[in-house]
Amino acid sequence: MPNREPRWPMFHRVWRRAELTDRMINELGVDPIVAARLDKGEAYCEACAICLACPAARVCRNWMTAEGHHEQPPDFCPNAGFFGRCQLMQDDVN
């Protein structure tokens, strides 16, 4: 019987954390293009790196699966400022 252990655990961790960043963008109604353009892409790269190292990943997943629509990032999110800037920039464009 083949071993079912992940052969690349860090690879899977990175993809799961990247998924959290994308889910948060969708949850907050942020336009991904606005997020990618903020500070010429630097802010998005930094936000992804912060998400990768975030100790609140489980709390984040639970927050996103809770019922209801979320318009503001949660207080525990170290990227709350980034998401807020994206929302403001998006509001200025609309």
C-alpha positions in Angstrom: 0.0 0.0 0.0 1.5 3.4 -1.0 2.4 5.9 1.7 -0.3 8.7 1.8 1.9 11.2 3.6 2.5 14.4 1.7 5.8 14.3 0.0 6.1 18.1 -0.1 4.5 19.4 3.1 5.8 23.0 2.7 4.5 23.0 -0.9 1.0 22.2 0.4 1.3 24.7 3.3 2.2 27.5 0.8 -0.8 26.6 -1.5 -3.2 26.4 1.5 -2.1 29.8 2.7 -2.2 31.3 -0.8 -5.8 30.0 -0.9 -6.6 31.9 2.3 -5.3 35.2 0.8 -7.5 34.6 -2.3 -10.5 33.6 -0.2 -10.1 36.8 2.0 -10.0 38.9 -1.2 -13.2 37.3 -2.4 -14.9 37.4 1.0 -14.2 41.2 1.3 -15.3 41.9 -2.2 -11.8 43.3 -3.2 -11.1 43.4 -6.9 -8.0 41.2 -7.3 -6.7 43.6 -10.0 -6.8 46.4 -7.5 -5.0 44.3 -4.9 -2.3 43.3 -7.5 -1.7 46.9 -8.6 -1.4 48.5 -5.1 2.1 49.8 -4.7 3.0 48.3 -8.1 2.4 44.8 -6.8 4.7 45.1 -3.8 1.8 45.4 -1.3 0.2 42.2 -2.6 3.6 40.3 -2.4 4.1 41.5 1.1 0.5 40.5 2.1 1.0 37.0 0.7 4.3 36.7 2.7 2.5 37.8 5.8 -0.3 35.4 5.2 2.2 32.6 4.7 3.7 33.2 8.2 0.4 34.1 10.0 -0.2 32.2 13.2 -4.0 32.7 12.9 -4.6 30.6 9.8 -7.1 28.3 11.6 -8.9 31.2 13.1 -9.0 32.8 9.6 -10.5 29.8 8.0 -13.1 29.6 10.8 -13.9 33.3 10.4 -14.4 32.9 6.6 -16.7 29.8 7.0 -18.9 31.5 9.6 -22.3 32.5 8.3 -22.9 36.0 7.0 -21.2 38.4 4.7 -18.0 40.1 5.9 -17.4 43.6 4.6 -14.4 44.4 6.8 -11.3 42.3 7.5 -11.2 40.8 11.0 -9.2 42.5 13.8 -6.9 39.5 14.2 -5.7 39.7 10.5 -2.2 41.1 10.1 -3.2 42.1 6.6 -6.2 44.1 7.6 -4.5 47.3 6.6 -3.7 46.0 3.2 -7.3 44.8 2.6 -8.6 48.1 3.9 -6.3 50.1 1.5 -7.6 47.9 -1.4 -11.2 48.6 -0.5 -10.5 52.4 -0.3 -8.7 52.4 -3.6 -11.5 50.4 -5.1 -14.1 52.8 -3.8 -12.1 55.7 -5.3 -12.2 54.0 -8.7 -15.9 53.3 -8.6 
